[in-house]
């Protein structure tokens, strides 16, 4: 873990860090919540309403797409963070 003296942060660095935090918060609130909500709904459908294997397969494919979106959003956050460090 890297520690640094926050009292020595310049105004430009402060703005850059503030923007980074806002970017990460945006991605987390928009890009991660949507697929997570989709997964929760799909899991509930699988538990209660999947009538046959074809329907179950379709719901599982939709769940996989949500996982892929979540993975992409996490990668986006990591790229933004590593680009700024």
C-alpha positions in Angstrom: 0.0 0.0 0.0 1.3 3.4 -0.9 0.9 6.3 1.5 1.4 10.0 0.6 1.1 13.3 2.4 -2.2 14.8 1.3 -1.1 18.3 2.4 1.4 18.4 -0.4 -1.2 17.7 -3.2 -1.4 20.6 -5.7 -4.7 22.1 -6.8 -4.2 20.4 -10.2 -3.6 17.0 -8.6 -6.6 17.5 -6.3 -8.9 18.2 -9.3 -7.5 15.2 -11.2 -8.1 12.9 -8.1 -11.6 14.4 -7.7 -12.4 13.7 -11.4 -11.1 10.1 -11.0 -13.3 9.5 -8.0 -16.3 10.9 -9.9 -15.5 8.7 -12.9 -15.3 5.6 -10.8 -18.5 6.5 -8.9 -20.3 6.9 -12.3 -19.1 3.6 -13.6 -20.0 1.9 -10.4 -23.5 3.4 -10.1 -24.4 2.9 -13.8 -22.4 0.2 -15.4 -22.3 -2.2 -12.4 -25.8 -1.8 -11.0 -27.7 -2.5 -14.2 -26.1 -5.9 -14.9 -26.3 -6.8 -11.2 -30.0 -6.0 -11.1 -30.5 -8.0 -14.3 -28.8 -11.0 -12.7 -30.9 -10.8 -9.6 -34.1 -10.8 -11.8 -32.9 -13.6 -14.0 -32.0 -15.8 -11.0 -35.4 -15.2 -9.6 -37.0 -16.2 -12.9 -34.8 -19.3 -13.1 -35.9 -20.3 -9.6 -39.6 -19.7 -10.1 -40.5 -19.9 -13.8 -38.1 -21.8 -15.9 -40.5 -24.4 -17.4 -38.2 -26.3 -19.7 -34.6 -26.7 -20.7 -34.9 -24.3 -23.7 -36.3 -21.5 -21.5 -33.7 -22.2 -18.8 -30.9 -22.1 -21.5 -32.2 -18.7 -22.7 -32.3 -17.3 -19.1 -28.8 -18.6 -18.5 -27.5 -16.9 -21.7 -29.0 -13.6 -20.5 -27.3 -14.1 -17.2 -24.0 -14.7 -18.9 -24.5 -11.4 -20.8 -25.0 -9.6 -17.5 -21.8 -11.1 -16.1 -19.9 -10.0 -19.3 -21.2 -6.5 -18.8 -20.1 -6.5 -15.2 -16.7 -7.8 -16.1 -16.3 -5.0 -18.7 -17.3 -2.4 -16.2 -14.8 -3.7 -13.7 -12.1 -3.6 -16.4 -13.1 -0.1 -17.2 -12.7 1.0 -13.6 -9.3 -0.7 -13.4 -8.1 1.0 -16.6 -9.1 4.4 -15.3 -7.5 3.9 -12.0 -4.2 2.5 -13.4 -4.1 5.3 -16.0 -4.3 7.9 -13.3 -1.7 6.4 -10.9 
